[in-house]
Every structure is written in C-alpha cells, then in structure tokens.
Amino acid sequence: MEKPFWWDVPLWLASEKVDSVGLANNHLWERGMLDNEAWGRARPKEDYPSIKGNGEWSQFLYHQILNAGFQLAPSAGSASGVLNNPVGYNRVYVHLEADWKVSDWWEGLRQGQCFVSNGSLLRCWVEKKPGSH
C-alpha cells in the first residue's frame, strides 16, 4: 500500500494481498512535507496540527494496522521525477546475506527484515543480530 491513510486501505487489508505499507512516502520531501492527505482520510488536525502531522498520522495508522494483527513491513518511495525529490530520497533497506538474489530482497521485505529512512544508512544490531521493525 502506498500510503496508510488512503481510503481503500481497509479493502486492501481485507484482501490479504498486501505485503508492505509506504511510511516514507512522497509526502515526505527533501525540503519539507506535504501538509495534507491527498486522496485519503484527512488527519485530525487537533491531534496532528504541525507540518509533521502527516508523518505522525501515517505512523499512528501503521501502528493501528500492526495492532489489528496485520504483519506488514514498512516501505518507502520518493516519487522522483514527479516531485522535486532526488532519486532514492525515501528508501527502504532490507537485510540480506552476502550472496543474494533479487527474490531474496523481496522476501526480506515481506518478512519485515527492513527499515525505512530518508537519512543516512544506520546499521542496527540487537544482541549481535541485525535489527528489524
């Protein structure tokens, strides 16, 4: 799912054909944030009033999805070429072993062995194992 606030998210969840949710999506710009939920359920501005409200609302909805029992990995996208974001501004990192195939990357994403960022790469380890969401 590209964005957790889009109107058809409940339908997509019910279909059980979704593998990830776009948390770092094209509402997050290199030089700011889009301050609305275009084509989706508007956030309650009294709870999420600031320019960061869209990101906070998206995180809230993602946690609601997880708390409802849907194990969906976070994902990302920049809309480079459509918006004024550089290629790869919003991205998802997937942990892989040394020898891997593209299908391994997709499976790692489905299993949630990933994190999203629009900043520097951080290598996260917990008890000598790569961290995950």
N, C-alpha and C positions, 0 to 999 in steps of 0.2 A: 504494500500500500504506500503510495507516495507521501501522503500526509494523514496523521491520525484524526484530524478534525473534519475531513471531508464527509459529506452527508451519507455516502454509501458505505462507510466503514462497517456498520453493523451487518450489512448484507455480505460484504467480503468476509468478515469473521465467520458468519454462519456457513458460508460456502466451504470453509476449511481448506481453501486453496491459496492461502496467503502464507508466505514464509518470513516476511520482514515488514517493518514499519519505518518509513522515512522520517527520522527525527531531525537530522541535519539536512533540511530540505532547502529548496530555492527561496524560502522566505528569509533565510539567513544570508545576508550579503556581506561581501568583504568590507564594505563601508557603511554598514547599518543593518536594519531589519525592516522587512515589510510589516507595517503595523496593522494588518488585517488578516482575516482568514478567508481569502478569496475562494469561492466555490465551496465553502464549508460552513460548519456551525461556528458562529462568532463566539469568541471567548467572553465570559462575563467580565466586563471592564472594571467592575468594582473589585473583583478578586485579582485581576491581572491587568492593571492600568498602564504600566510603563511600556516603553518601546520594546522591552524584553518580554512583554506579556505573551506574544505569540509563541516564543520558545518555551516559556514556563507552562502555558496552556497545553502545548504539544507533549511536554514531559508528563504533565498530570494525566492526560488522556492515555498515554502509553502505559503508565503505571496502572490505570484502571483496566486496560486490556490484559496486562500481566496478572493482576489480582483476580480477574474473571477466569483465569486458568488457561489463557492462550499463551503459549510459549513462543513468542515471536521475537526474532532478533531485531536490533536497531539497524537501520541502513541510512544511506546519505546520497545526496545528489546536488549539484551546483547550478544546473541549467545554463552552463557556459554556452555562449553563442546566442542565447535567448535573453539572458540577463547580463549585467556587467560584472560577472564573477569570472575569475580566471579558471582555467581547466583544473579540476581537482580541488577546488576550494573547500567544498564539503565532501568528505570522503569516509569510507568505512575500511577499517583494517581487519583482516582475518588472519588468525594464527595458523601457520602451515609448517609442516616439517620441511627439511632441506629438499627432498625430491618430491615434487608435487605436480599435479595436472590442474587444468582449469576446472575440471569437475570437482576436484578436492576443494578449491576455493569456494565454489557454490555450496558444497556440503558443509564446509566450515561455517559459512554464513548461516545456513539453515539451522545448524546446531548451536548458534549463538556464540561461537568462538571468535568474537569480534568486538570492536568498539568504534564509535563514530567520533569525528573530530573535524574542526576547521583550523586547527593549530598544529603545532609541531608534533611529530611522532614521539609518543612516550611508550616505552616498553614496560608493561605492568606485570609483576610477578608476585604470586602469593604462595608461600611455602615451596619455593623453588619450581613453581609451575606457572605457566602464563595465565594471567587473569582473564576473566570473561564477565559478561553482564550478570 
